[in-house]
């Protein structure tokens, strides 16, 4: 049965190719069936493979063919199927299917319906190849594939040039990380002679000691790729702008799957990272810094999708924190629950945007509680899970991350404190969103409620966000076992109570308005901080000054080709001389003779001057 | 050898004078026939210098070159007069300055 897993990426790929080649000439209904159905079948096959795997949880390898043979480098088109792969595939196909279904209603009126599903199916295929790949080269193929699909889908409404700008930004910024990752692959291949993940990790453990410098460099280069793809500091600036794409795309690519590819990469090569404790420390610090930075920024945004985008950056920061402290299972667990509740929140915001004439500003919404009940409850549950309120899925995963971070010797408690602050902010900004959008008085009237194709995915994701925390992911064979110790009880109590405090604060500030913050916000320092956080800590501004503008200026200078000026000078001199000399060409014979005589006289007298002895 | 014994310097002076006259004519005359005649004068001045030098050194080469110059001058006159005829035919004048169609 597991021999058939190659069908899972192939079916969406075929559907994508079919949609591309027919170029939108198929009837709309058929496009919908193809786009959603292919991912649906992939999801069913994943389910079947999962049932099989649960019965006999042994890693399974499947080599289809040798991709290329260059010397002793022979990467195969080969899949590796274990618990981690299964979790990732379930998220991709399961959540992907729900988002595809949602899209059929969201994109109903769009003229490029077929193009949309072609890209989306292609994305699912590439993402599946990424997580199923047996070697790093095939993984890189999927990695670049999802990058291209992300680019195409962010710039999906390309008629607006701002969207094209965002798409290019997303592509170029992630490309910086990808370059680092490619260098990492080169280094690993030259050092170990293979890119096969399992073999490579085994060989690395034989070749290198913990703390050697080569695994450190390799890990940092791989981390560069992960940081770019997962929108972590310092390469996170593309994700908020990537919200220019259709909202279901943001849900699928920029929340649930592609942006977590970096987390998957690090988890997949954890054997290598264990050899480089410094690299793991860097991962943890990047995670916590990104998480706090993004949480503060999310608190200030007014565009509903930007809030969610920064919240995604922040939550992936938690996953990085988990990876950095060695809480592999918790990190992957948070990846899964985050996929559920963030997809839910994005689809919910998509429903609002769809029904509210493409309104993005949360302060122009309000009072939607009664008019859009399904969306309201989706947001309630999604925000509760995001804020990690007890008994929701987010609670189980985030709590586990914080507890394991606390147990890290040395920096542990500090990381834990940072994580707690992040959790507090998460609770405040997520319930700020709920209170501003769904309570208070209505500012814009929705012209419709969600249809069944929107309501069903929302409901299913609601259920998953609630009960997802009780799932047990089959990765204990993949990762080294956790310590199993439990820290003091007070640590746990604090972790549980912080989100509740955040919820209370959000209620007091944004709903009942008993807690007045106008004075605080209105003060000079408050205004400055507000602007600083609103702009995302000025990082975009900084990059603009540091890289974008100097680049434009340099290219502006080179546009006129300064080197050509030298050659232009030679041409000008020649032309001037030519003009002068052609003046002398009068056609008057007697002038020629006279000048010849004159010249001869001069030459002869010169010759006599130099050597008078000829006389 | 009997006869007038003219010093070489005098002959060379005459030759130079002839050359200068020819060159001056070349520069100031506009009529194409006079230009040809001036050329002839210049050629003959050179020939005179050769003959005188040959006689002075007692060498036959001067005579030989004189014969060569005579031939060249004859050929030159033949071509030159042909050109003069053509110029007269096309421009209806023998003024060199009116035949300057080739100005650059």
Interface residues (C-beta under 8 A of the other chain):
Chain A: X582 X584 X585 X586 X587 X588 X589 X590 X593 X594 X597
Chain B: X23 X26 X27 X28 X30 X35 X96 X97 X100 X101 X102 X103 X104
